[in-house]
Amino acid sequence: MKLDLDQIPREKTLSKKEFLKKYFKPQKPVVIERFIEDWPAYDKWNLDYIEQIAGEKEVPLYDDRPVRHDEGFNEPHAKMKMKDYIHLLKTEPTKYRIFLWNVLKEVPQLQKDFKYPDFGLRLMKGLPMLFFGGSNSHTFMHYDIDLANIFHFHFEGKKQCILFPQSETKFLYKIPHSLITREDIDFANPDLEKWPALQNAKGHMAYLEHGNVLYIPEGYWHHMKYITPGFSMSLRAIARRPKNFGKAVYNILFMRHFDNLMRRWKGQKWIDWKNEKAVKRTNALFVQEQA
């Protein structure tokens, strides 16, 4: 058995009116294939170009090791110069990824290469973020702390994206007091005997290639796997639905700080308890659904 994943609709391009009516208002994902062909970035942005203009920058790297109580929030697992990282991407498989790399802060000249599109949403213009990954590297299934609407622009290579709406959270083995699912679930090829509740989850999937834009509705879970080395940029707009906005405020002002406090107090026992709780809670709900 496989995950129940619909193919995300693909549009060559979309007007603001079409986007708002067909995708934003009903909160459905979409891939827009030819929206950014007039951006300088469409022709310029590849790994060679990034190496040329940012090769001497030291970058934080992250892999898929399990979360530990003694690691700080978003603390990198390694650091190296961008030119060395890009050489690594080109020459061998690597689990190392870059995420949340702020374009404006790190390489301001890159801002000249793209526009803030008018989709009818107020984009956060101070937070254009870049994400890099090597072949077969992946993110954990997660949703963003602010439950933002996300426009994910992909450059170079091929990337698999699996999405679930918040309505499917009960089947995803969510870790309590966090934004991720169990880290040992391979959502690209899950073991449904080990994780039976995933059989009931209904999600979406798409592959992105150079120049594609993926709209991720607010609060959607997302798992990204790099089929080949590449990178993406995300632009975001705050959650508009009151329930999601309230959840974002709770996550930022309370949940994150409570979790950090418990890590300091309980140590690894807190992490282990959360992992066990995720399985027990999810499997119990799965049994109820099957009854």
C-alpha positions, 0 to 999 in steps of 0.5 A: 500500500502507498500513501493516498496522495492526489497530484497537485493541479498544475497551471501554466500561469495564473492571474490574481483573480484566478488564483484567489478564486480557485486556490487561495479561498478554498485553500488548495495547493497548486503548481504554477509552471511558467509564472517567473519566466520574466524574472532575471532569476529564471535565467541566472539562478543555478548552483554555479551562479550562487557559488560565483556571488556567495562562494565565500559566505559561511553557511549553516548546514542541517541533516536528518539526524533526530532532534536532541534535547541538548541542541538549540533551536535551529542550531546547525549541525555543521558549517562550511563555505558556500563554494565548498558546499556547492562542490559537495552537492555536485560531486556526491550525495549528501544529507546536508541542507541549508534552510531559512537562509535570508536573501536580504541579509546574506546576499542583498544583490540577489533581490534584484533578480526577483519580484514580489508577485501580486497574488492578492496577499501581503507578502513579508518582504523582509523574509525571502528565504533560500533552501538548498539540498543534495540528492535524496536529502529531505526535510522532516514532515512539518508545518511552519510555526506561523502557519503562513501561506507559502509560495515556493519557487524552485531552481535547478534540479528536481524536487518532490513535495508531499503536502497534507492539510491540518485536517489530516494531523491526527493520522500523521504521528505528530510530536506533541508540543512541536511542529513535526511528525515522527522523524523516523517516518520516510514519507517518500516511501513509508512503512504502512505496517509500522505506521498504520494510521498513515493509510487514512491520511489524504494528501497531495504530491507534486514534483518541481523543476526549474522555474516552478512555483508551488503554493502551499496553503496556510498551515499545510504539512510539507515534506520536501525531498531533493531528487537531484541537487537544487535550491528553492526560495520561499516567500510568505504571507501571514495566515488569514484564517482566524483559527490559523492566526491564533494557532500561529500566535500560540506557537510563537509566544507559548509552545516553542518556549514551553518545549525549550523549558521542558528540554532543559528540565527533563532532558532526553526523557522529554524527547523520548516521551513525546516520540512515544506519545505520538505513536500511542495517540495516533494509533488510538485515534486510528483504531477509533476511526476503524471501529 
